[in-house]
């Protein structure tokens, strides 16, 4: 009877060890589940950031096109500004010649002093 009791106590000790090991495994599994949940959150955040990078990349390309268009407009404006300066200089020289011619005509024809 003592041998059976000792054997039962031995099995009870083994059951306690297995129960303790199962408790540790459950704690480890809970930790792994928590880490997986955190990893999912991080993965979703990374996916969101990648999508945002795509949007930003598209916006950058659109801004590059706008800059090129503005550069063309500025170039056209600069050419017309230079042409405008040339036209003003040309017209002012014509006005000076006309003024000198008018002065000569008024002096020679009408006798008005210079």
FIKOLZA-1660 file (N, C-alpha, C; in steps of 0.1 Angstrom, whole numbers, plus 5000, padded with zeros to 4 digits):
% residues 114
   i   px   py   pz ch aa at
   1 5008 4988 5000  A  X  N
   1 5000 5000 5000  A  X CA
   1 5009 5013 5000  A  X  C
   2 5020 5012 5007  A  X  N
   2 5029 5024 5008  A  X CA
   2 5035 5026 4994  A  X  C
   3 5038 5015 4987  A  X  N
   3 5044 5016 4974  A  X CA
   3 5034 5023 4964  A  X  C
   4 5021 5020 4965  A  X  N
   4 5011 5025 4957  A  X CA
   4 5009 5040 4960  A  X  C
   5 5009 5043 4973  A  X  N
   5 5008 5057 4977  A  X CA
   5 5020 5065 4972  A  X  C
   6 5032 5060 4973  A  X  N
   6 5044 5066 4968  A  X CA
   6 5043 5068 4953  A  X  C
   7 5038 5058 4946  A  X  N
   7 5037 5059 4931  A  X CA
   7 5026 5070 4928  A  X  C
   8 5015 5070 4935  A  X  N
   8 5005 5081 4932  A  X CA
   8 5011 5094 4935  A  X  C
   9 5018 5096 4946  A  X  N
   9 5024 5109 4949  A  X CA
   9 5034 5113 4938  A  X  C
  10 5042 5103 4933  A  X  N
  10 5051 5106 4922  A  X CA
  10 5044 5111 4910  A  X  C
  11 5032 5104 4906  A  X  N
  11 5024 5109 4895  A  X CA
  11 5018 5122 4898  A  X  C
  12 5014 5125 4910  A  X  N
  12 5009 5138 4913  A  X CA
  12 5019 5149 4912  A  X  C
  13 5032 5146 4915  A  X  N
  13 5043 5155 4913  A  X CA
  13 5045 5158 4898  A  X  C
  14 5044 5147 4891  A  X  N
  14 5046 5149 4876  A  X CA
  14 5035 5157 4870  A  X  C
  15 5022 5155 4875  A  X  N
  15 5011 5163 4871  A  X CA
  15 5013 5177 4874  A  X  C
  16 5018 5180 4886  A  X  N
  16 5021 5194 4890  A  X CA
  16 5031 5200 4881  A  X  C
  17 5042 5193 4878  A  X  N
  17 5052 5198 4869  A  X CA
  17 5047 5201 4855  A  X  C
  18 5038 5191 4850  A  X  N
  18 5032 5193 4837  A  X CA
  18 5023 5205 4837  A  X  C
  19 5015 5207 4848  A  X  N
  19 5006 5218 4849  A  X CA
  19 5014 5231 4850  A  X  C
  20 5025 5231 4857  A  X  N
  20 5034 5243 4857  A  X CA
  20 5039 5246 4844  A  X  C
  21 5044 5236 4837  A  X  N
  21 5049 5238 4823  A  X CA
  21 5039 5243 4814  A  X  C
  22 5027 5238 4815  A  X  N
  22 5016 5243 4806  A  X CA
  22 5012 5257 4809  A  X  C
  23 5013 5261 4822  A  X  N
  23 5011 5275 4826  A  X CA
  23 5021 5284 4819  A  X  C
  24 5034 5280 4820  A  X  N
  24 5045 5288 4814  A  X CA
  24 5043 5288 4798  A  X  C
  25 5038 5277 4792  A  X  N
  25 5036 5277 4778  A  X CA
  25 5024 5287 4774  A  X  C
  26 5014 5287 4783  A  X  N
  26 5003 5296 4780  A  X CA
  26 5007 5311 4781  A  X  C
  27 5016 5314 4791  A  X  N
  27 5021 5327 4793  A  X CA
  27 5029 5331 4781  A  X  C
  28 5037 5321 4776  A  X  N
  28 5045 5324 4764  A  X CA
  28 5037 5326 4752  A  X  C
  29 5026 5318 4750  A  X  N
  29 5017 5320 4739  A  X CA
  29 5010 5333 4740  A  X  C
  30 5006 5338 4752  A  X  N
  30 4999 5351 4753  A  X CA
  30 5009 5362 4749  A  X  C
  31 5022 5360 4753  A  X  N
  31 5032 5370 4749  A  X CA
  31 5033 5371 4734  A  X  C
  32 5034 5359 4728  A  X  N
  32 5035 5358 4713  A  X CA
  32 5023 5364 4706  A  X  C
  33 5011 5362 4712  A  X  N
  33 4999 5368 4706  A  X CA
  33 5000 5383 4707  A  X  C
  34 5004 5388 4719  A  X  N
  34 5006 5403 4720  A  X CA
  34 5016 5408 4710  A  X  C
  35 5027 5401 4709  A  X  N
  35 5037 5406 4699  A  X CA
  35 5032 5406 4685  A  X  C
  36 5024 5395 4681  A  X  N
  36 5019 5394 4668  A  X CA
  36 5009 5406 4666  A  X  C
  37 5001 5409 4676  A  X  N
  37 4991 5420 4675  A  X CA
  37 4999 5433 4672  A  X  C
  38 5010 5435 4680  A  X  N
  38 5018 5447 4678  A  X CA
  38 5024 5447 4664  A  X  C
  39 5029 5435 4659  A  X  N
  39 5035 5434 4646  A  X CA
  39 5024 5438 4635  A  X  C
  40 5012 5434 4637  A  X  N
  40 5001 5437 4628  A  X CA
  40 4999 5452 4627  A  X  C
  41 4999 5458 4639  A  X  N
  41 4997 5473 4639  A  X CA
  41 5009 5480 4632  A  X  C
  42 5021 5475 4634  A  X  N
  42 5033 5481 4628  A  X CA
  42 5032 5479 4612  A  X  C
  43 5028 5467 4608  A  X  N
  43 5026 5464 4594  A  X CA
  43 5016 5473 4588  A  X  C
  44 5005 5475 4594  A  X  N
  44 4994 5484 4589  A  X CA
  44 4999 5498 4588  A  X  C
  45 5007 5502 4598  A  X  N
  45 5013 5516 4598  A  X CA
  45 5022 5517 4586  A  X  C
  46 5031 5507 4584  A  X  N
  46 5040 5508 4573  A  X CA
  46 5033 5508 4560  A  X  C
  47 5022 5500 4558  A  X  N
  47 5014 5500 4546  A  X CA
  47 5008 5514 4544  A  X  C
  48 5003 5520 4554  A  X  N
  48 4998 5534 4553  A  X CA
  48 5008 5544 4549  A  X  C
  49 5020 5543 4555  A  X  N
  49 5031 5552 4551  A  X CA
  49 5035 5550 4537  A  X  C
  50 5036 5537 4532  A  X  N
  50 5039 5534 4518  A  X CA
  50 5029 5541 4509  A  X  C
  51 5016 5540 4512  A  X  N
  51 5006 5546 4504  A  X CA
  51 5008 5561 4504  A  X  C
  52 5011 5567 4516  A  X  N
  52 5013 5581 4517  A  X CA
  52 5025 5585 4508  A  X  C
  53 5035 5577 4508  A  X  N
  53 5047 5580 4499  A  X CA
  53 5043 5580 4485  A  X  C
  54 5034 5571 4481  A  X  N
  54 5029 5571 4467  A  X CA
  54 5022 5584 4464  A  X  C
  55 5013 5588 4473  A  X  N
  55 5006 5601 4471  A  X CA
  55 5016 5612 4470  A  X  C
  56 5025 5613 4479  A  X  N
  56 5035 5624 4479  A  X CA
  56 5043 5623 4466  A  X  C
  57 5047 5612 4462  A  X  N
  57 5054 5610 4449  A  X CA
  57 5046 5616 4438  A  X  C
  58 5033 5613 4437  A  X  N
  58 5025 5618 4427  A  X CA
  58 5024 5633 4428  A  X  C
  59 5023 5639 4440  A  X  N
  59 5022 5653 4442  A  X CA
  59 5035 5660 4437  A  X  C
  60 5047 5653 4440  A  X  N
  60 5060 5659 4436  A  X CA
  60 5060 5659 4421  A  X  C
  61 5056 5649 4414  A  X  N
  61 5056 5649 4400  A  X CA
  61 5047 5660 4394  A  X  C
  62 5035 5662 4400  A  X  N
  62 5026 5672 4396  A  X CA
  62 5033 5686 4398  A  X  C
  63 5040 5688 4409  A  X  N
  63 5047 5701 4412  A  X CA
  63 5058 5703 4402  A  X  C
  64 5065 5692 4398  A  X  N
  64 5076 5693 4388  A  X CA
  64 5070 5698 4375  A  X  C
  65 5058 5693 4371  A  X  N
  65 5052 5697 4358  A  X CA
  65 5047 5712 4360  A  X  C
  66 5042 5716 4371  A  X  N
  66 5039 5730 4373  A  X CA
  66 5051 5739 4373  A  X  C
  67 5062 5735 4378  A  X  N
  67 5074 5743 4378  A  X CA
  67 5079 5744 4363  A  X  C
  68 5078 5734 4355  A  X  N
  68 5082 5735 4341  A  X CA
  68 5073 5744 4334  A  X  C
  69 5060 5744 4337  A  X  N
  69 5051 5753 4330  A  X CA
  69 5054 5767 4334  A  X  C
  70 5056 5770 4347  A  X  N
  70 5060 5783 4352  A  X CA
  70 5073 5788 4346  A  X  C
  71 5082 5779 4344  A  X  N
  71 5095 5783 4338  A  X CA
  71 5093 5787 4323  A  X  C
  72 5084 5780 4316  A  X  N
  72 5080 5784 4303  A  X CA
  72 5074 5798 4302  A  X  C
  73 5064 5800 4312  A  X  N
  73 5057 5813 4313  A  X CA
  73 5067 5824 4315  A  X  C
  74 5076 5822 4325  A  X  N
  74 5086 5832 4328  A  X CA
  74 5095 5835 4316  A  X  C
  75 5099 5824 4309  A  X  N
  75 5107 5826 4297  A  X CA
  75 5100 5834 4287  A  X  C
  76 5087 5832 4284  A  X  N
  76 5079 5839 4275  A  X CA
  76 5078 5854 4279  A  X  C
  77 5075 5856 4292  A  X  N
  77 5074 5869 4298  A  X CA
  77 5087 5877 4296  A  X  C
  78 5099 5870 4299  A  X  N
  78 5112 5877 4297  A  X CA
  78 5114 5881 4283  A  X  C
  79 5111 5872 4273  A  X  N
  79 5113 5875 4259  A  X CA
  79 5104 5888 4255  A  X  C
  80 5092 5888 4260  A  X  N
  80 5083 5899 4257  A  X CA
  80 5088 5912 4263  A  X  C
  81 5093 5910 4276  A  X  N
  81 5098 5922 4283  A  X CA
  81 5110 5928 4275  A  X  C
  82 5119 5919 4270  A  X  N
  82 5130 5924 4262  A  X CA
  82 5125 5930 4249  A  X  C
  83 5116 5924 4243  A  X  N
  83 5110 5930 4231  A  X CA
  83 5104 5943 4233  A  X  C
  84 5097 5944 4245  A  X  N
  84 5090 5956 4248  A  X CA
  84 5100 5967 4250  A  X  C
  85 5111 5964 4257  A  X  N
  85 5122 5974 4259  A  X CA
  85 5127 5979 4245  A  X  C
  86 5129 5969 4236  A  X  N
  86 5134 5972 4223  A  X CA
  86 5124 5981 4215  A  X  C
  87 5111 5978 4217  A  X  N
  87 5101 5985 4210  A  X CA
  87 5100 6000 4215  A  X  C
  88 5101 6001 4229  A  X  N
  88 5101 6014 4235  A  X CA
  88 5113 6022 4230  A  X  C
  89 5125 6016 4230  A  X  N
  89 5137 6023 4225  A  X CA
  89 5135 6028 4211  A  X  C
  90 5130 6019 4203  A  X  N
  90 5128 6022 4188  A  X CA
  90 5118 6033 4187  A  X  C
  91 5107 6033 4194  A  X  N
  91 5096 6043 4193  A  X CA
  91 5102 6056 4199  A  X  C
  92 5110 6056 4210  A  X  N
  92 5115 6068 4215  A  X CA
  92 5125 6075 4205  A  X  C
  93 5133 6066 4198  A  X  N
  93 5142 6072 4188  A  X CA
  93 5134 6078 4177  A  X  C
  94 5123 6071 4173  A  X  N
  94 5115 6077 4162  A  X CA
  94 5109 6090 4167  A  X  C
  95 5105 6091 4179  A  X  N
  95 5099 6103 4185  A  X CA
  95 5109 6114 4185  A  X  C
  96 5122 6110 4189  A  X  N
  96 5132 6121 4189  A  X CA
  96 5135 6126 4175  A  X  C
  97 5135 6117 4165  A  X  N
  97 5138 6121 4151  A  X CA
  97 5126 6130 4146  A  X  C
  98 5114 6125 4150  A  X  N
  98 5102 6133 4146  A  X CA
  98 5102 6147 4152  A  X  C
  99 5107 6147 4165  A  X  N
  99 5107 6160 4172  A  X CA
  99 5118 6169 4166  A  X  C
 100 5129 6163 4162  A  X  N
 100 5140 6171 4156  A  X CA
 100 5135 6176 4142  A  X  C
 101 5128 6167 4134  A  X  N
 101 5123 6171 4121  A  X CA
 101 5112 6182 4123  A  X  C
 102 5104 6180 4132  A  X  N
 102 5093 6190 4135  A  X CA
 102 5099 6204 4138  A  X  C
 103 5110 6204 4146  A  X  N
 103 5117 6216 4150  A  X CA
 103 5122 6223 4138  A  X  C
 104 5129 6215 4129  A  X  N
 104 5135 6220 4117  A  X CA
 104 5124 6226 4108  A  X  C
 105 5113 6218 4106  A  X  N
 105 5102 6223 4097  A  X CA
 105 5096 6236 4103  A  X  C
 106 5093 6236 4116  A  X  N
 106 5088 6248 4122  A  X CA
 106 5097 6260 4120  A  X  C
 107 5110 6258 4121  A  X  N
 107 5120 6269 4120  A  X CA
 107 5121 6273 4105  A  X  C
 108 5122 6264 4096  A  X  N
 108 5124 6267 4082  A  X CA
 108 5112 6272 4075  A  X  C
 109 5100 6265 4078  A  X  N
 109 5088 6268 4070  A  X CA
 109 5081 6280 4077  A  X  C
 110 5080 6280 4090  A  X  N
 110 5071 6290 4097  A  X CA
 110 5080 6301 4103  A  X  C
 111 5093 6299 4104  A  X  N
 111 5101 6309 4110  A  X CA
 111 5101 6309 4125  A  X  C
 112 5096 6299 4131  A  X  N
 112 5096 6298 4146  A  X CA
 112 5110 6295 4151  A  X  C
 113 5115 6303 4160  A  X  N
 113 5129 6300 4165  A  X CA
 113 5129 6286 4172  A  X  C
 114 5141 6281 4172  A  X  N
 114 5144 6268 4178  A  X CA
 114 5143 6270 4193  A  X  C
% end
